[in-house]
Amino acid sequence: MPRPELTDARRPLTYGIDAVNELGESVPTRIAGEHPLTIYVDNRELVTLMTLGGAPEALTIGYLRNQRLVDAIDEIAAVQVDWQVNAVAVRTRGGRGIAPERVDKRTVTTGCGQGTMFGDLMDELERVHLPGDARLDQATLYALLDAVRTHESIYKQAGAVHGCALARGGEILMFVEDVGRHNAVDAIAGQMWLEGLDGADKLFYTTGRLTSEMVIKAAQMGIPFLVSRSGLTQMGYELACQVGITMIGRAQGKHYLLYTGRERFER
Amino acid sequence: MPRPELTDARRPLTYGIDAVNELGESVPTRIAGEHPLTIYVDNRELVTLMTLGGAPEALTIGYLRNQRLVDAIDEIAAVQVDWQVNAVAVRTRGGRGIAPERVDKRTVTTGCGQGTMFGDLMDELERVHLPGDARLDQATLYALLDAVRTHESIYKQAGAVHGCALARGGEILMFVEDVGRHNAVDAIAGQMWLEGLDGADKLFYTTGRLTSEMVIKAAQMGIPFLVSRSGLTQMGYELACQVGITMIGRAQGKHYLLYTGRERFER
């Protein structure tokens, strides 16, 4: 099955404005781009995402994947972004769009800290099996944290974005930033589909908090290790225990807290 | 018109777990609560929010307000949270629930960095008029930042939450934290409705980034000043210019950057 036809329509990621500081001085300031991107599937409007615009095709595919609106990359024939109209046209191979009942499911659960991915996803989690024999040692974790630290980033220039990385050992395979951390995760999920990558031997790094949603998405990508610079929530913790993911937070420099899945981690 | 019947069903906000640090030491760790809360309006399921649970009634009302599903607090007869079933039952005075076309509108636009509040909201913004004569001086801004800094917070204990404050001058009137910053803003919008507070003489403070959505919500609450510890996005900037809000970012201690609406600010 051929890879979908894709545009490569990334936007400039930062812009310059003038601000005034506490001394009354004019301060040239870089700011992160933010653009509406309305997804149309077989000509039917689905949703408008606000995005940095750094990986709009992968974001679109990952959104369809993570919202469970498409079951396999093979179903997607083309993803074509047109910033003239802030729209992305998705063509499915069937050409019949997305079943209304699936879209309706989504509507009840989409959101941010607002039930995204909730509902049946909880049941779906029961079917997720993460490899028990995967291992991560402290030196590899530190190598990953160092790779993230030294990675070029919009955040360093402009702030106001969240970053996610997919890594094998200490090596970053993908690094995506976006104004919504949901988008950054979705874009990585989309890129993994495009490259046919499996999660079993990977690590997922996020600058964002380890909420229920982040754990659910990592588990659905089949990734046994979830690492964050930030902390976690109670439900993120409970779901990580339930699904058996190895979750590490407050990870920066040579410090971290190992929360769950200790059996996979070697100091 | 009487105030809606409300429960007062706040949850414990933090929980304790044991983590292991880089030295192999067990580290007792406080984590923020996160609970699903499914909103039913006149017995019809609307959405599931993931929330800290600190202000579930105000959150529910503010969600209905900010999603434009209810036009006035008077339409709400009761908001009753039952954590036994992670649900909140909203009773409207009409008892007819929410018009389907409104719910459908929401579905295309709900999200996080995923088009929340987009669509017609952009048109609505044209109708927002923020008071031109409101003024903020540097000393008052510093007083607010100090009040926020010294405010008791979940964030200090457990991290993984965003905080928002409604202030008059340097005085905090409301302070809400939640696992989703959308929720924190919505809870303040709901509390403002409950207390019949107008935004014209208020400041809105958020720990979160100044994205398009944050600017739209502050403008819709009629608040002329938006202050954040974080930075801003391009669309947040463009909307702030368009709606004429005074936006200040990177605000901490005695530092800040004034981005827009300079005419209202006095050093």
Interface residues (C-beta under 8 A of the other chain):
Chain A: Y15 I17 A19 V20 N21 E22 G24 V27 T29 I31 A32 G33 E34 H35 P36 T38 E45 L46 V47 T48 L49 M50 T51 Y63 V103 D104 R106 T107 V108 T109 T110 G111 C112 G113 Q114 G115 T116 F118 G119 Q138 A158 G159 A160 D178 V179 G180 R181 H182 N183 R209 L210 T211 S212 E213 S230 G231 L232 T233 Q234 M235 G236 Y237 G249 K254 H255 Y256 L257 L258 Y259 R262 R267
Chain B: Y15 I17 A19 V20 N21 E22 G24 V27 T29 I31 A32 G33 E34 H35 P36 T38 E45 L46 V47 T48 L49 M50 T51 Y63 V103 D104 R106 T107 V108 T109 T110 G111 C112 G113 Q114 G115 T116 F118 G119 Q138 A158 G159 A160 D178 V179 G180 R181 H182 N183 R209 L210 T211 S212 E213 S230 G231 L232 T233 Q234 M235 G236 Y237 G249 K254 H255 Y256 L257 L258 Y259 R262 R267
